Amino acid sequence: MADIIALFIPMVLAACVVVAIRVVVDARLRRRLAETHASEELVRSMFLADQENSRQASLKWGMVLVLTGIAFGIIDIANLTYEDAASYGVIFAAVGLGMIGYHLLQRPRS
């Protein structure tokens, strides 16, 4: 179990760094809009776009995290350790499948 935790810690750290950067950039953008007295229509359209992106991001990361959880289950069942290259392959494959699945769900329907 400690081996799987050793795999998971760098991923969580990277995700935390990305989220922190995103929060800072979003706050700076909103401050800049307030300073420039942007039109109400622009602010409203950006707010609606942010809400839609938030819903889509929840779907995307939900799919990725569920498949990553399944990947950790497969790693445990297969008795793989952090030293095995297959452990990383299973995790990356699961994340990739989650992203591809999200793309297939979100692409425009014709």
Secondary structure by P-SEA (a helix, b strand, c coil): caaaaaaaaaaaaaaaaaaaaaaaaaaaaaaaaaaacccaaaaaaaaaaaaaaaaaaaaaaaaaaaaaaaaaaaaaaaccccccaaaaaaaaaaaaaaaaaaaaaccccc
